Amino acid sequence: MKYLSIILIFVFCSSCESQTNNLLLRKQLISDWSIYPIYPRLTKSNKSLNAWKDEYKYLDSIDIYGITYLSDGLKIRGLIAAPKKTGKYPCIIYNRGGNREFGALTAAHGAITLGRIAKEGYVVIASQYRGNGGSEGKEEFGGKDVNDVIILTDVLKEVKKADTTKIGMYGWSRGGMMTYLALTKTNKIKAAVVGGAVSDCFESIKNRPEMETKVWSELIPEYKSNKQLELTKRSAIKWVDKFPKDVPILMLHGNADWRVKPEQTLKLALEFEKYRIPYRLIIFEGGDHGINEHKTEVNDQVINWFDRFLKDDEQLPKMEYHGR
C-alpha cells in the first residue's frame, strides 16, 4: 500500500508538471460568424439563406480559433487558422502591424489575412502582443513583446496539425520590424516575408514625428532617457550583421507608402547586399502602405515564397559572387 501511494503521488505530480508546462492555454473555435461585423462582407443572400461569397468559400475548408498562450508568464491572446483536412502542415507566424488597439487582430484578420494563407495548406498563428487585445502585460513596441512572437515556435508544438520543422514568419509594418528582431533571436525560422516594414526608426521620426510623441515615447520603457539606444535596438539597418544567412527574406514595399517610406527597405536591401543575406526585393509602383493596389500579386508572391522554402524545401540561393 505504501508503494502504491508513492506511485500515485508520482503520477499526480508528473501530470501537474506536464499541465503547467503547457503554453497553449485556450483554443476556441470561431463557429458562429454571424456575430462578427465582418460577416456581411463575407456572405451573400441566397433565397433567404446566407452563403459565403465566391471569394470566401475557402472558409468552409479551414478552422479559425481564438487562442490564449503563455509568454514570460503572461497570458497573451491571438489567432490560429488551419486546414480542416487531417494532416501535418508547414507553419507561418504572422506579425500584425500597428500599436495598442490600432491594428489589433479581429475575426476579420482570421478570415481574410490568416485564412487566405491557411487555405493554401498552412497552419497560421498570430499574436496580439502583450498589453493588446485582452492580453496581459504592457506593450513595448519591439522590446520584450518580441518574446510573444518567438515563443510561438514552441506554442505550435502543441498544435497537432503543425509541422514545426517548417516554420516561416510574415510581418507587415511594425510586424515587419518584429520579424527582423525575431530573426536575430531564434534559429527556428526557415523563411520570412515582410511588407512595408519599419527598419529605421530614426528615418520614421523624420517623416512622421507623431510616431515619437504619440507612440514610442508612451510605449518604449525609459525612452526619454535612452532614446538613441532604444531606437537603435528597433532599427534593423543598424544591426544587419546579426541577421542569419540561411533565412531567405522577401521584402515588399509600395513606392507611394507615406507611413513607412520605401527608402527604408531600399537602404536595408543595400545592407543585405554587403552581408550577403539572401533576399528578394519587390517595389510596387503606386503601392500604398498595404500595397492595396496590387493585393492579388502580393498574396501570390507571399504564398510562392513560402511554398518554395517550406513546402518544396528549395535549396538556399547561392550568395557567393559567381557566373561567367
Secondary structure, 3 states (H helix, E strand, C coil): CHHHHHHHHHHHHHHHHHHHCCCEEEEEECCCHHHCCCHHHHEEEECCEEEECHHHHHHHHEEEEEEEEEECCEEEEEEEEEECCCCCEEEEEEECCCECCECCCCHHHHHHHHHHHHCCCCEEEEECCCCCCCCCCCCCCCCHHHHHHHCHHHHHHHCCCEEEEEEEEEEECHHHHHHHHHHCCCCCCCEEEEECCCCCHHHHHHHCCHHHHHHHHHHCCCCCCCHHHHHHHCCHHHCHHHCCCCCCEEEEEECCCCCCCCHHHHHHHHHHHHHCCCEEEEEECCCCCCCHHHHHHHHHHHHHHHHHHHHCCCCCCCCCCCCC
